[in-house]
Amino acid sequence: MIRGFYTAASGLLVNLRRQEAVANNLSNLNTTGYKEDAAADSSFEKVLATRVGNAPLPVPLSLQTRLGAIGTGAYQDDRRPVLKQGTLTRTGEALDLAIVGPGFFATREASGQTVYTRDGHFTTNDAGEIITSEGRVVLDANGLSITVGDANPRILRNGEVVVGEDVVGQIALYDMPADELVRADGSAFTTVGTPVLATAGSEPRLEQGQLEQSSVELAAETSRLMQASRQFEANQRLMRELAQNLEKAVTEIGRVG
């Protein structure tokens, strides 16, 4: 019975974390370039259950009968972004870029840390460098900024930035697996691995004057939220039942008549 408390409590924690993931997805429903989080659950190691009794023989012998395995609860094994393509929306702005296919823009914070994002809503700073809406500098393959001044550049599908007739830089795109990404905020990530630079002329490609919308699907997330809520309530009911049974065991079964 006590094991049942631990099993139910682990179920409460798993579904609470599921609700947190869904709530974060829903709060970023309109965040440009956002990739939804998905949780993967695992079960704790199972325990072998046996029954100890007497063999049906004239002379009683100790006997153990295997009953099977008993689960001891679950936990959230992993939570990672789902890197599926979002819908493209045309804006017509020269510095709005959408990535088609895998990959991330590399940007640099004021602290020097490199942050990767699919949010291509760019602008320029006072020095004419291309920056994100949060103020991070957009980088080329050498980790340098790209300066366009106050011009409206043409940005080719391979990332080349053209001002007039001159190529002033090339926006770098990096690819990395989902399990190496660490969410920084919104659609931005850092990584624990080594990003791979996408080769020019191949996928992924850039589309100028467009933005990639969030990959979150409202209907699917609402369904996940309802499912997690129902499972959370089921574990709450189980804990109440176990508590009532323990109370009876103490107050009634243990009473001396």
N, C-alpha and C positions, 0 to 999 in steps of 0.2 A: 504493500500500500504506500509506504514511504517512497519507493521507487517511482510510483505513479505521480507523486508530487513533482519530482524532478523532470519526468517526461512531459507533464503538462506545462511546467514552467519554461522548459526549453521551447515548447510550441508557442507559448506567449511571446518569447523573445524573437523567434524566427518571424512570426507574423507581424510583430511590431516593426522589425527592420524592413520587411516587405512593404509595409505601409509608408515608411519613411522614404524608400526608393520611389514608390509611386507618387508620393506627394511632391518629391523633388522634380520628377518628370513633368507632372502637371503644372508646377510653378514655372517651368521653362517651355511651356507649350508654344510660346511666341518668341523664343530666343533664337536668333539667327545662328544656324550651324550647330545647334545643340544635338547631341547624341544621347538617346535614352539609356538609363541604367537598367540592367537586368540582374537579378539575384539568383544564385545557384545554391541550393540547400543540400546538405548531406546528413546522414544519420550517424549517431554515435555507435561505437562498437556494440554488437549484440551480445547478450549473456545467455549461456546455455542453461536451460531449466530442466531439472530432474526431480523425480518423486522417490522418496525413500520409504520403503515398506517391507513387508515380509512375503516371502515366497509361499505359494499355496502348497506346502509340503507337510508331511507329518512332523518333521523337525524344522522349526522356523529358521530361515536363513535371511540374512540381510540382502535386500534387493534394491537396486536403483533402476528406475525406468526413465528413459529420456523422453521429455515432453516436447522439446523443441526450443527455439530461440526466442528471447524476449527483447524487444527494442528498448533502448534507454534514452530515447529522445532524439532531437535534431538540432542542427545549428546552421547558420548561414556560412557556407563554405567560401563563397566569393561574390563580389559585386563588381561588375565591369560594364563599360559602355558597349552598346550594340552599334557597330559601324555600318549602318545601312544608309543608302542614299536618300537625302531629303528632297522634297519638291523644290524646283527652281521657280523663282518669281522675278519677272523683269522689272527693273527700276529705271534703266536708261542712264544711270549715273556712271561717269567714266571710271571712278575708283571703286565701284562695287564689283566684286568678283565672286563667282561661284565655282567650286571644285566639282567636276564630274568624274566620278570614279574614286578610288582610294587616295588618301593623302591629307596632309595638313600644312597650313602656312606656318612658318617659323617666325616668331616675334620675340623681341627682347624688352624686358622690363627695365625700369630705371636702375634697379639693383644689379642688373647684368644677367639675371636668370632668363633662360630661353623657355618660352611658353608656346605650345602648339595649339592651333585653333582652326576650325572650319568657317568661322565667321569672317566673311570677306567684305564687311562694311567698312571701307577704309576712307581716310581723309589725309590731309597733310598738316604738318606742324609749321612753326614759324621759319624753320630752316628749309622748308620745302620737301622734307622727307615724308615718305608714305608711312602712315601710322594707323593703328586700329582705333576704334572709337573709345577705347580705354586709355589710349596714349602710348601703347607699346609700339616700338619701331619694327616695321616689316623688314625681313632680312633676305639677302640673296644667298647663293650657295656658299659664299665665302664668309657668311656671318656679318656682312656689311649692310648698311642702310641703302635705300634707293631714293635719289633726289630727283624730283620732277619740277620743282619750283611751283609756280602758280598755273602751270599749263594743264590742259586736259589730255593726258597721254593716251595712246593706243596700247592696249595690253593684249598680246597675242596668246593663242591657246597654250603655247609652251612656256608662258610666263615672261617673255621678253617685253620690256617696257620701252615704248618708242615715243620720243618727243620730237616733233617735226620729222626729220629724216634720220635722226640719231637714236641708236639703242643705248639707253642710259643705265640699263641694268636688267636683271632677270630675277623675277620672284621665284624663290625656291619652294619646292613642295617635298615633303618628307612622308614616308610611310612607316608605320610601326604597328605591331599587333595590339589588340585590345587589352591583353593581360599585362602589358607593359605601361599602360597609361594610368596616370594618377590625376584625378580631377582637381583643378585649381579653383575655378569658379565658372559657373555658366557653361559655355562651350569651350573653355580653355583647359588645357592639360599640360602637365609636365610628364616626363617619362623616366623609367628606371632602366631602360635599355638603350640601345644605340639606333637612332633613326636612320633609315636608308633613304638617300637622296633619289628622287624620281628622275629617270633619264629624260632628256629633252625629246619631244616629238611623240612620246608614248603616253598611255594612260598613267596618271590622271591628266586631265586637261582643264584649262580655265575658260570660263565664259564671262566676258566683260559685260557690264551693265545688268547683271543678274545677281541674286542672292539665294543661297540655299536655306530653306526653312527648317525648322525643327523636325526631327524624325519621329517625334512623339505622336501617337494616334490616340485621340481622346477616347474613343469607344473602347479600345483595348485596355487602356490604363484604368478606365472606370470599372471595367469588368475585373481587372486584377485587384483593385481596391476593395470591391465588394467581396471577392473571394477571400482575401486576407482578413477582412473584417469578420466574416462568418467563421473562419477557422479560429480567429482570436477568441470569439465568443464561445466557441465549442470547448476550447481549452479552459476558459474561465468556468464554465459549467462543470467540467470534469474536476477541477480543483475544489469547487464547492461540494460536490458529491463525496470526494475523498475526505474532506474536512468533516462532513456530517457522519461518515462511517467511522472515522477515528473517534469522534465525540461519543458515538454509541458504544464503541469498544471500551472506552474508558469509563463511561457512566453506567452502562447497562451490563455488558458481558462480564466486566470485572467486578460487579457488585456481588457481595457474599449474601446469599439468601437467608 
